[in-house]
C-alpha cells in the first residue's frame, strides 16, 4: 500500500492542487486517531478480535453481518485491484510473455495476474501475520529505493524539477481525496495485525511510526516529483 501511495500522490496533487496537501495531512491524522479508537475497542474486551466482533458488540447479529459484508467486499476488491496492477506492471517489464495450458494460450496481463495470484496464495494460509513481518521489510526497502529513483531521475538524469500546477482544483478534489484515503487504507488488517503482535501494548506506537514514516516519505516524493 505504501508503494502504491507513493506513486499515486503526485498525480493526486496534480488533480487537487497544492492546497489539497492539507487533506493528505487530515487523512493521516484521522487514520491515526481511528486506529487508536480501534485499539481501545479491542482492549475493552479480549474476545473482540475482528471488525465483525465489534459490529456484533455494538449492534448485535445484524451489525456483525453488515460489517462482515462491507469488510470482506473491501478486502476482495483491494486484492483484485493489486492483482490487476501487478499484471499491468509485469506486462510492461516483460512484454509478449505467454504460456500454454493444453490448447489454451494465456498471455500478457492475464498471465502475470495468474502467476502473481499463485505466488501470493500460500501467504493466505498463515495463521499469524508475524511471518509476513520479514516479507514486509522488502516492501519498506522497495519504497525507499523508489523514492531514491524518483530523486535520481529528476536530479541526475536531466529531467529536472518543475514547480507548476494550480493552487486549488475543485473539480479534481474527489479524485485527490480518494487517492489520499487509499494511501492509509490499512485499517482492514489492523485487528489481525494487533492480534499477531507479541506485545499488543505496542500497537499504538506501531500505528504512530507507520503513519509518520509514510507521510514523510510521500512528502519527499511530492517534493521531487
N, C-alpha and C positions, 0 to 999 in steps of 0.2 A: 504493500500500500504506500509505503514511504517513497519508493522509486517512482511509482505512477504519479504520485502527488508532485514530486519534484519536476517531472516533465510537463505536467499539465498546468502548474501555477503560472508560468509566463503567459500561456495562452489565456488563462482566466483573467490575468491582469490586463491583457490587451482588449478583452471583451468588456470589462467593467470600469477600466480607467484606474489611474493611480490612487484615487480615494478609496477604491474597493479594497485596498490593503487593510483598511480598518476592519473590514468584515472578516478577513483572514485571522486577525488578532481576536476578534469577537468569537469566532467559531472555536478557536483554540481554547479560550477561557471557558466557554460553555461546555466543551467536551471534557475539560479537566474537572469542572465543578460537578457535572453529571456523573463522571467516573467516581468521584468521591461519594456522591449520593448512593450510587450502586453498591459501593463497598459497605456503606452504612447499613443498607438494607440487608446485605448478606451477613453482616456481623450481628444484626439483631436476632437472627435465628439461624443456627448452624445447619438446619435442614434445608435452607434456601441455597441451592447450588446453580440454578439456571434461571433464565428470564421467565419461563413458564411457571416456575415455583413462585416468583414474585407476583405474577399475574393471578395465580390461584390464591395467594395470601391476601391480595387486595380485593379481588372481585369474584372469588370462588371458581367453580369449574369452568364457567363461561369465559372468565378472564384468562384462565390458563389456555383454553382452546384458541381464543382470539390472538393472544400473544404468540402462541406457537405458530399459528398460520403466518403472521407477519414476519416472525423471526426466520423461519425456515424458507420463506419466499425470498427474503433478502439474501440469505446465505447462498441459496441456489442461484439467484440472478448474478450475484457478485462472482461466484465460481464460473458461471458461463461467460461473464464479461472477461475475466482474466484468461480463460482458455482461448477465447477469440483473439484477445490482444497478443497472447503468446504465439498463436498461429500466424497472425499478421507479421509480427516481428521476425520470426524464424524464416518465414517465406521470403522476406526481403533480404535476409542474410544468406539464405541458401535457395536461390530461385531454381525452378524447374526440377524440384525434388518430388519423387513419386515412388510408390511401391504397389505391388500387385498381390491380391488375395484371390487365388483361383482365377476366375475370369473378370474379377472386379479390380479396376485400377483406381487407386486413390492418390491424388497428387495435390500439390500446392498447400494452401492454408489448412484444408481438411486433414491432410496427412499429419501435419505438425500438431494440430489440435488433438488428434487421436493419440499421438505419441506423448504429448505433454500430459494428457489425462492418464495414460498408463504409468508414466513415471511418478505422478503425484498421488495416484490412487493408494499405494501402500501406506502413505503417511496418515490416511484417514482411519487406519486400523489401530493406531496407537491409543492406549488408554490414558496417557498423560502427555501434555504438551512439553514436558521437561526435556524430552529427547530432541524436540524441534528447536530448543534453545541454541544448540550447536549449529543447526542449519541457518537460524536467523542471523548468526554472526556473518555469514556470507552475504545476506541481504544488506546488512549495515555497511560492509566493505564495498559492496556494489554501489550503494548510494553515494559513498564518499568518492569512489572512482568516477561516478557520473558527474558529480559536482566539479571535480578536477578537470574532466574532459571539457565541460562547458567553458570553464575559465581558460583552458588551453586553446580552444578553438577561437575564442574572442581575442585573447592577448597575444598569442604566438602565431597562429595560422593566418593572421591578417584580416579576419572578419571584422574585428573591432566591436566597440560597444557604442550604440547609438541611443541616446536618451530621447525618446519620442513618445507620442501617444497622447490621448486626451486625458484631462483631469478626471472626468466622470462621463460614463456612457450608460444612461438609464436603460436603454434597450438591451444592453448586454449584461445587466446585473443578474438576471435569473441564471444565465449560464455561469457567471463568475461564482455566484453563491453555491450552486450545485457542485462545482469543481472544488471549491474551498471545503465544503462539507465532506466530500468524498475523501479528502486528504486525511480526515480524522474519523474515519468510519470503523475504527477498530472495536467499537463498543460491543459488537456482536459476539466477540470472543473474550471479552473481559471476564465474565464469570468463570469460564473454563480456564483462563489464564490464572486467575486468582486461586482457584481450587488446585491447580497444578504446582503452586509455589510451596516450597518447604516452610517458609515463614510468611504467612498471609498478612502479617502486620506491616510488611514492607511494600504492600501493594500500592499504597498512596505515593511512596517515593518512586515506584516504577512508573506510574502514570505521569507524575511531575517531570521526571527525567525524559520520558518519551516525548511528551508534548513540547517541552522546551527545546530539546535537541532537534526535533523535526521542524519546529518553527524557525529556528536559527538557520538550519541547513537550507530550507526553502527560501528564506530571505537572501541567503548567499547566492543561490541560483538566479533569483529575480534580479539581483544587483548586476549580474554578469550576463544575463540572457537578453 
